[in-house]
Amino acid sequence: MYFLRDALISTEHSQHLNDLFLSDRWKAHFRTLSNASGFNLSIYSEQGELIFSTEDYIPMCRGLLSSPEFKSKCDTYCRVTMMSSIEENKPVIFKCYAKTMSFSIPVEYFGEKAVIVGQGSFSTYEDFLEFEKLLALSKVKDFPVTGPLKFTTSKQAENACHFVSSSVNQPLRSSQETIILKQKMDRLLKNQKLHFEMHAKIAKFTTISEFTSEMASILGWENLLQMILNKSTELLKAEQGSLMILNKETDVLLLEARKGIAEGITEKLKIQKGEGIAGRVAELGGPLLVEDIENDPRTNQKNRLRYKTKSFISVPIKIDDRVIGVLNIADKITGEIFNEEDLKFVQSFATQAAVVIERNMFYKQTEELRKLSITDALTGLLNRRYLQSRLEEEMLRSERHARPLSLLMLDMDGFKAYNDTFGHLMGDRALKIVADRVLNSVRSIDIVSRYGGDEFMVILPETDKVLAQSIAERLRIDMSETEMPPEGLEAPWKFTVSIGIVSYPEDGKTIDLFLENVDRALYSAKNKGRNRVEGFS
C-alpha cells in the first residue's frame, strides 16, 4: 500500500480531481481498496456526477435499479447523504435506501471537492427482509441469491470508512504538498535566475518614478524636452536620440530636442505626419522596434552614415489615444540591438513623460494666451486693461504699508502730424521706438503700458512726487534725443513728450480719481507749451 501511495505521489501531477481519479494508477488504487475493505467504492463530484466506480452496480442493487421508481428514490436518498458529508466535511456511516451498510468520505484537492461512497452488505437479517419488501414494491420478480448472505456490522463499516479515508486522503495531501513544493522550487529557481534582471528592471522603473517627480518641477519648455531625451537615452544606454513634438494644427512634427544627431545645428527639423519613420509612427500611433533598418520591410532603407548600428526604437508620446510627439532612440553604446524589453521600458517612460509634456504645453499655451490678453499687440507693452488692474493693486499695497506711489502719463507731441506726413506704417514704427525708449529709461520695478493711441503710462512703486519728477524729466530728455524714421532725412525727426504726474494718496484715493487727475496734469503740460513735465496741483 505504501509503495502504491508513493507511486501516486511521484507520478501524478494533475491539479484537478477528475483527471487525477480517472488516471490508471488511481483507478487501480480504488479497486485495491475496494477488495481490501469489502465495499464497492464510487466517487462523485461536488455536483453529484459520477467520476468512477469500482463496479457498475453491486448484484443486490442491479435488479432494483431496473425499476425507475426505485432508482429515483435511491438516487435522491443517497445524494442527500453525500452532499451532507461534503458540507459538514466529515465521514458519514449510514444505511442506503436498499438497507445496505454504506459510508461517504469527503475529499478535497486544490480547492476541488468530491465524495467517496462505499457500499457494503446488510447489517442484519431484518434489513434483508426490508430489502425483499422493496423488491416486491418495485415489482422486481427475479433476484439471484447465489450463496449465503454476508452481513456487515456498523463497526466493520466504520473501520472500512477509516481505512479508505486514510488511504485516499493521505496520498492526496502528500501529492498536493509535493506539487506545491515543486511549484515553490520552480519559482525559487526562476527567481534566482531572474533576480539580477528583476533588480535591473526595478532600478529602471524606480528611476522613471523619480524622474517623473523631477520633471514635474520643470517649467522651461526647451529644458524639459532636452532633459526627457537625455534621460531616456541614458537609461537605454544609447548614444543618439531625438524628441519631436506634433503641431496639432499643421500635423507637422518639429524637432525640439536632439542628442548626438547634429547637435550643433540650431535649425529645427520639420517632418510632415505620415512621412519618414517618425512621421509614420505619429500617424499610426504605434511603436516601432527595428533590429536592422536595411532588412526590415517596414523601413526598407539604407542606414545613414551618422548611425553606428542599424537598430533603433521609435515610440509615440501619447495622451490616451492622441499622439503629441515621437521619441526616437538609436545606437546602443554596446553595439547591441534593441529588444522587446527595451521597447516596453521606453514606452513606460514615454507614458510618464507625456503627462508632463502635456502639462507644460498647457502651461505654455495658457501663458501665451494670458500674455495676449494683457499686452498691446503692436508694442508688446502691457495694455490698458492690465494697467488699471495693476494700478489698483499698487494703490492698495501703498495704503496698506504706507509706502509712496506715483504715476506718469506721457503723450507724444506732434504724433498726428507725423502720421499724416509719413503714413500709419511709419507711425507704428515710431510707436514701437517710443515704447522701447520708455522701457529702457525707467527702473526694473516700474510698470510701463500703452494706454491708447500715442499715450503711455508708467506706474512708479516706492516713488514720491519729487523722485517721480526726476524720473519723468530724464525720460523727457531721452525722448527728445531719439531719432525717428524714415532714415535719410536731411533733418532727422525727433519727438518730444509731455508728461503728467500724480502721487498717491494726495492726488486721488480712488483709481478713477487718480487716473482723472493724471490726465489733467498731462493736459496742463500740453497747454503750457508741450515738451514739459507737470505734476497735478
Buried (B, 14 or more C-beta within 10 A) or exposed (E): EEEBBEBBBEEBEBBEBBEBBBBEEBBEBBBBBBEEBBBBBBBBBBEEEEBBBBBEBBEBBBBBBEBEEBBEBBEEBBEEBBBBBBEEEEBBBBBBBBBBBBBBBBBBBBEBBBBBBBBBBBBEEEBBEBBEEBBEEBEBEEEEEEEEEEBBEEEBBBEBBBBBBEBBBBBBBBBBEBBEEEEEEEEEEEEEEEEEEEEEBEEBBEBBEEBBEEBBEBEEBEEBBBBBBBBBBEBBEBBBBBBBBBEEEEEBBBBBBBBBBEEEEEEEBEBEBEBBBBBBBBBEEEBBBBEEBEEBEEBEEEBEEEBBBBBBBBBBBBBEEEBBBBBBBBBBEEEEBBBEEBBEBBBBBBBBBBBBBBBBBEEBEEEEEEEEEBBBEEBEBBBBEBBBEBBEEBBEEBEEEEBBBBBBBBBBBBBEEBBEEBEEEBBEBBBBBBBBBBBEBBEEEBBBBBBEEBBBBBBBBBBBBEBBBEBBEEBBEBBEEBEBBEEEEEEEBEBBBBBBBBBBBEBBEEBEEBBBBBBBBBBBBBEEEBBBBBBBE
